[in-house]
């Protein structure tokens, strides 16, 4: 029973739960980014270039006796587009964090002791004999 108790404590720690949530969110985000790259950005960028080369699909690019470098190029382009999209998202998140962190907290109100000391100071300043 100690083994299961130890496993339960491990599995329900905050870090493990946060990691699980991150993996699920990452998978969903991956689908969004993949669709953005494959369905919107890549066709917008590659269609004019492929039409100039007389091709319909980048995978048709070959070299010599069958080296399919077009598929490699497609994956490299997709990687750079995904990396750039993630860069923009991270940059946006960091900017929002900085804006939130830059908001200064209101200074704390003076304590009763500080108020009393300020009154004593002001009284001493106003008394010309001292």
Order of alpha helices (4+ residues) and beta strands (2+ residues): alpha-alpha-alpha-alpha-alpha
